[in-house]
């Protein structure tokens, strides 16, 4: 499994980073996006990624910096990429309704277009794991903002490897089983020492790192304070365009 971090930024584009978007390619070439934030089409184009090769998009929650790129992805699929292949759009409970709402808000009347490709809507929840683009997906409840949720973290298992992604969250004990035995945990860390109710800070996270038994841990979704002090952590921090191979 190869993971390209197309976007590692926060909602404000701190440090000039793109919104959250992860590009996963399985050993057989099957491709999955995890989150598709507002700037993701820019990131996909800059990286030269064929959007028609993407089999599915899996969303962690419904904030714009994770979900807001979907209308642009679908607009591109219809008018630029001329997509013909089926597309799976997966995520928390309510994914279809949320997707239709955000797409119609971005481009009024867009829902009346005739789609030349099939869209399958798939809900993934802690009590309802599933398979997306050939990968086994297990969801864990995160603590972020239920107005944009349910907010989930995922274990994505494929090719004998496990990739874990926290999505957005403050500290929750659910991070422990999310990380347990994963080959890689990509974990948000928004601030260095400023506790927030909806995000992780480095001081809180570092105190619990021994409990996160993943082979590797990479930090992402860093705000200005964390970006300024990330060298002090000694941790591996995500960058736009970083490639991680499992």
Protein Blocks (a to p, Z undefined) as FASTA:
>chain_A
ZZddfbfcdfkopghiacdddddddfkopacdehjafklmmmmmmnopafklpmbdcdfb
lcfklmmmmmmmmmmmmmmnopabdcdddddehklmmmmmmmmmmmghklmpccfbdcdd
ddddfklgcdeehiacddddddfbfklmccddddddeehiacddebjadddfklmmmmno
pabdcdddfbfklccfkbccfklmmmmmmmmccfbdcdehiafklmmmmmmnopacddeh
iacdZZ
